[in-house]
Amino acid sequence: MSVRPARSPRPPDLSPIAADVRRGLTATPKWLPARLFYDRRGSELFDAITELPEYYLTRVEYALLERHAADIVERAIAGAPRPVRVVELGAGSGVKTKLLLQAFVSRQGRTLYMPIDVSEGALRACALRLWRETPDVDVQPLAMRHEDALPAITSLGPRRLVLFIGSSIGNLSDAEAARLLGSVRRCLAPGGALLLGADRVKPLSVLLPAYDDAAGVTAAFNRNVLARINRELGGRFDVERFDHEARWNPDAAAVEMHLVSRGAQRVQIEALELTVDFADRESIHTESSAKYDDARIHALIRAAGFVPERDYQDDRGWFGLHFCRVE
């Protein structure tokens, strides 16, 4: 399991993913950040995942938004002297968000919406859908990482609702989540709010199939990160020599996704002038998806400086939406 420079006449690539790939594949154990999933192909595969019978998260959260959108909007605009502006971190295709935006338009008229995502393709699809289906929403898409978008969030004025739904918070450690939410909190004035979506702890018979479906779509989504390295950085991964695995980590209360090397192998990444060796069954950790109970999610919310105001859960307690206020 060694990592050493590979000879290549090509200069280093300046792709925005280069630093992440070098850092993750030269670490012990190896890892890659989950944001690398979301190129155009990865976004298409994730949209397909949300339609799978095993992937309960999107259906349950959609139903919660459908049931409680009016109440969420009333809370967001309470006492606001002017229309509330809506920001979403990790917006993706925006299918669920449309429910909230329609409720905002019904209550306050024309509404500004700023979707933020690392995938330009997903943002483009989101904007086109909303322009077509909700003409009273002014869509201002922003393609960048969450932490880079904070100045833009601040510039929108005093009354904003920030959405961080889809349980994207689960991709971060608790310390990372508290830092990100704390940064968002500092962008908001008193009266501003956060709507946070968080998946909850439940039986492994429900959790694990959501990350390892029978049709193999999640496996293709996971392997696509290697295909992306091949496309953008001149990688030489034989994608089919890596098995997709979903594992439960009880210490972190999280489902982990791994790409596991099928046999010992050596992979060159030309743009990084890097050769990476893999032992048989050595894995790359590509994603963690934490699962929460009330105590854990409320601790994160409070650590970031928000005040929990209202929790929404489905009847089985599988998923939660948490409306949080800045005071």
C-alpha positions, 0 to 999 in steps of 0.5 A, spaced: 500 500 500 504 505 497 503 511 494 509 514 489 510 519 483 509 516 476 513 519 471 508 523 466 510 528 461 503 532 462 503 538 467 499 538 473 491 538 472 488 544 475 481 541 475 477 543 482 477 536 484 485 535 483 486 537 490 481 532 493 483 526 489 490 527 491 489 528 498 484 522 499 488 517 495 494 518 499 491 518 505 491 512 510 485 509 510 484 512 503 477 516 502 474 521 497 469 526 499 462 525 497 461 532 493 465 528 488 459 524 486 456 530 483 458 531 476 453 530 470 453 523 470 453 522 478 447 527 478 443 523 473 444 517 477 442 520 484 436 522 481 435 515 479 436 513 486 431 517 489 426 513 485 428 506 487 423 502 492 429 501 497 430 509 497 425 511 502 428 518 504 426 522 498 419 519 498 418 520 506 421 527 506 417 529 500 410 527 504 413 531 510 413 537 505 407 536 502 403 536 509 407 541 512 409 546 507 404 552 509 406 551 516 413 552 515 412 558 510 408 561 516 413 560 521 418 563 516 415 569 514 412 571 521 413 578 523 417 579 516 416 586 513 418 584 506 418 578 502 422 572 505 428 570 500 429 562 500 436 559 499 438 552 499 444 548 500 445 542 496 439 544 491 440 538 486 434 537 482 429 542 486 423 537 486 421 537 493 423 544 494 418 546 489 412 544 494 415 550 499 416 555 493 409 554 491 407 555 498 411 562 499 408 564 492 401 563 495 403 567 501 407 572 499 407 573 492 413 573 488 419 569 491 427 569 490 430 562 490 437 561 490 439 554 489 446 552 491 450 546 488 457 543 486 453 540 480 452 545 474 448 540 470 443 539 476 442 547 477 441 548 470 435 542 470 433 545 477 432 552 474 429 550 468 424 546 471 422 552 476 422 557 470 417 553 467 413 550 473 413 556 478 414 563 474 413 567 480 419 564 483 426 568 481 431 563 480 438 565 482 442 559 481 449 559 484 454 553 482 459 553 488 461 549 495 457 551 501 462 554 504 464 559 498 457 561 498 456 564 504 457 571 502 452 571 497 447 568 502 449 574 506 448 579 501 440 577 500 438 581 506 435 580 513 430 575 512 432 569 509 430 561 510 436 557 508 434 550 506 439 544 508 434 538 506 435 531 504 439 529 510 445 532 506 447 534 513 449 526 514 455 526 510 458 531 515 461 529 521 458 532 527 464 537 528 463 539 520 456 539 521 456 544 527 461 548 523 457 549 517 451 550 520 454 555 525 457 559 518 450 559 516 447 562 522 452 568 522 450 569 515 443 570 518 440 576 522 435 575 528 428 572 525 432 568 519 431 561 519 433 554 517 430 548 515 434 542 516 432 535 514 435 529 517 434 521 516 433 518 523 436 511 526 432 505 524 432 498 523 438 496 518 433 492 514 431 498 512 437 502 512 442 498 508 438 496 502 437 504 501 444 504 500 445 498 496 439 497 491 437 490 488 438 494 481 445 496 482 444 503 481 447 506 487 453 501 486 454 505 479 453 512 483 459 510 487 463 507 482 462 513 477 467 517 482 472 513 479 470 514 472 470 521 473 477 521 476 478 517 469 475 523 465 477 529 468 484 527 471 487 522 466 486 516 471 487 509 469 482 506 474 478 499 472 472 501 475 469 494 475 475 491 479 472 495 485 466 492 489 461 497 492 459 496 499 454 499 504 456 498 511 453 500 518 458 504 523 455 503 529 460 508 533 458 513 528 451 511 527 452 512 520 451 508 513 458 508 510 459 507 502 466 504 500 469 502 493 473 495 495 479 493 491 478 486 487 485 484 488 491 487 488 492 493 483 496 499 481 492 505 478 496 511 475 492 518 475 496 522 469 494 529 471 496 528 478 503 524 476 501 519 481 501 512 482 496 509 487 497 501 490 491 498 492 492 491 496 486 486 495 480 488 499 483 495 501 477 500 500 476 507 499 471 510 503 466 515 499 461 517 503 458 517 510 450 518 512 449 519 519 442 517 522 440 521 528 435 521 534 432 527 537 438 528 542 443 528 537 440 533 532 438 538 537 445 538 540 448 540 533 442 545 532 444 548 538 451 548 537 451 552 531 447 557 535 440 556 532 434 555 536 429 549 535 422 551 534 418 545 531 420 538 529 416 535 523 416 527 523 412 522 519 408 517 523 414 511 523 419 516 525 423 515 519 425 522 517 425 529 520 424 536 518 427 541 523 425 548 523 430 553 527 430 560 528 435 565 529 434 569 535 
